[in-house]
């Protein structure tokens, strides 16, 4: 076996191990959702959505006031990659104030390293939402909602989504490898941002519908195509990378919209929530790009001439991982 062949085998094995270590649904990040809707006189419909794939043996469970009694509890249903539990609560013992001033919470967020969105809809039109984390696992239903809370919550949700979407970050990393730094990187990332912002907005507002499995497969294909382009010499894609970035950005935007749909948008603050979810995605994306560039600045000198010989390694990893995702998601799309 030649040295080149050995190196190729090692790279493939390394990519396979990394692929096993990464979440199988790399882009399908969606936080758990607890939605409580007032449907009658102090009666509330509670919907609890959580991913099927658990990261800990400790289950995540919603909490509501002890004075509320469960009067209907049909079996949980599986929807796509999540499990949905629906309960009907009678909270008449809470008095006229109902859930206002009461605590809603999620147990198990810490062990699962997860977040959850709590949404409350009252019959008088008041609507509340709050992102819960291990550090803040409870939400006190306030008397009045605030726009500032929507801005903060959906910005944090956007950042968390982009950093949880390994395949999206790998595509951005591939764009950095394709164009390097400077103005070309700025224009390329701008084109990608415009692309995914357009389809994210259209899909989140219900103007376009699409099969989720097919979009997830297409996202994996976009990374593989980018990896192939990185192995070629100077061509149209390398000279005009913003066309590729903008076109595939349309696909990634639909992936973002799928995660946002799983969480939901506050009906009285849809434009604001959508805007700041997108802002959060951009903040996370820029932070990742800066991190990659800073790391490269620190390792470039120590690597010296070795850097050129190691240049194909990230490209092969990108290609191997995306190929595995293509196979996996292609099979899922056919089975759907």
Secondary structure as GFF3:
##gff-version 3
##sequence-region A 1 336
A	DSSP	alpha_helix	3	21	.	.	.	ID=ss1
A	DSSP	beta_strand	32	40	.	.	.	ID=ss2
A	DSSP	beta_strand	43	51	.	.	.	ID=ss3
A	DSSP	beta_strand	61	63	.	.	.	ID=ss4
A	DSSP	beta_strand	69	73	.	.	.	ID=ss5
A	DSSP	beta_strand	77	79	.	.	.	ID=ss6
A	DSSP	beta_strand	82	90	.	.	.	ID=ss7
A	DSSP	three_ten_helix	92	94	.	.	.	ID=ss8
A	DSSP	beta_strand	103	107	.	.	.	ID=ss9
A	DSSP	alpha_helix	109	112	.	.	.	ID=ss10
A	DSSP	beta_strand	116	121	.	.	.	ID=ss11
A	DSSP	beta_strand	127	132	.	.	.	ID=ss12
A	DSSP	beta_strand	138	140	.	.	.	ID=ss13
A	DSSP	alpha_helix	147	164	.	.	.	ID=ss14
A	DSSP	alpha_helix	166	179	.	.	.	ID=ss15
A	DSSP	alpha_helix	182	204	.	.	.	ID=ss16
A	DSSP	alpha_helix	212	230	.	.	.	ID=ss17
A	DSSP	alpha_helix	236	239	.	.	.	ID=ss18
A	DSSP	alpha_helix	241	263	.	.	.	ID=ss19
A	DSSP	alpha_helix	270	303	.	.	.	ID=ss20
A	DSSP	alpha_helix	306	335	.	.	.	ID=ss21
###
